[in-house]
C-alpha cells in the first residue's frame, strides 16, 4: 500500500465517508420499497448501495488492493457496531413520554438476528469478492477499460450479495419460486444502477488522481 501524502489522505477520508454513508443509507433507508415495472418492486437502497461497490473499485484502482480491503473491513466493523447499537436501543426500556414513537421506532430499528447475520455475511463475502474479482479483471484486461472491469466485478459481487442476503434472511419465509424471483429482480436492479453510475466512477478517479485537487 503506497505512503499517502496529506492531500491523498484527505481524499481517502472523504471517499471513506461516501462509502460508509452509502452503506448505512442502504441498510436503513432500504426498508422502503417502491413499485416498479411489470408489477415488481424494488428497495430504495438500489440508489445508494451501488456506490458501496463502485467506491471500492475506484479506491482500489488508485490506491491498490490493500486500501480497498481496508474499506471493506471498515464497512464490516461499522455495520456490526451499528447493528449492536440498534439491538441495544430497542431492548432498553421506554419512558412514557416517548410512547408516541415506540411502535414505529421498534419496527424500523428492531431488526432480527437472522436479518442482521444475513446483512453482515452478504456484505463481507460480496465486498471481498468484488475486490478480488476487480483485480482479477485488471490483470486480465490491463489498466484500461475501467468501466468494463468495474461492471464485470459488480455483476458477480452483487449477485453474491443478493443471493446470500435473501437466502439467509428469507429462506423458508417465502416459497422458493418467489424467493428466486425476488433475487433475480433485485440483482438486476442493482447491476443496472451500478452501470448508470459508471460516469460517477470516472469522476471519482479524476478527483483522486488530480494532484492539484
ABEGO torsion letter per residue (X at the ends): XBBBBAAAAAAAAAAAAAAAAAAAAAAAAAABBBBBBGGBBBBAAAAAAAAAAAAAAAAAAAAEAAAAAAAAAAAAAAAAAAAAAAAAAAABBBBAAAAAAAAAAAAAABBBAAAAAAAAAAAAAAAAAAAAAAAAAAAAAEABGAAAAAAAAAAAAAAAAAAAAAAAAABGABBAAAAAAAAAAAAAAAAAAAAAAAAAAAAAAAAAABAAX
